[in-house]
Amino acid sequence: MKQKIPKPGSAVRGSTTGRPIMALLDLVGRRWVLRILWELRGAPLTFRGLQEACGGISPSVLNQRLSDLREAALLDLVDDGYTPTPLGRELLAQFTPLTIWAEKWAKAVR
């Protein structure tokens, strides 16, 4: 049975109200989702290219995650392969400050 993608307004992991941030964290917290988004930050990748870039992801899981991310309006399939939508690119841009913060955090907990 296909698991439904988390959507704002519906109950999601950690939130019965489905607040948008909780729905987003549920979605990106699924196995391989962040890695797929991260690998697509530069240029579109074909299914095989994305599978190689992710290293170790099974074709069935990759197919499911790509389907989920397309349904969530974060990825599109274009002639060159998979690419973030404008909304997906905006989400990827939000990772930059989080990455900087994570580096500070890593130093603090060492």
Secondary structure, DSSP 4 states (H G I P E B T S, - for coil): -PPPPP-TTS-BTTBSS--HHHHHHHHHTSTTHHHHHHHTSSS-B-HHHHHHHH-S--HHHHHHHHHHHHHTTSEEEETTEEEE-HHHHHHHHHHHHHHHHHHHHHHHH-
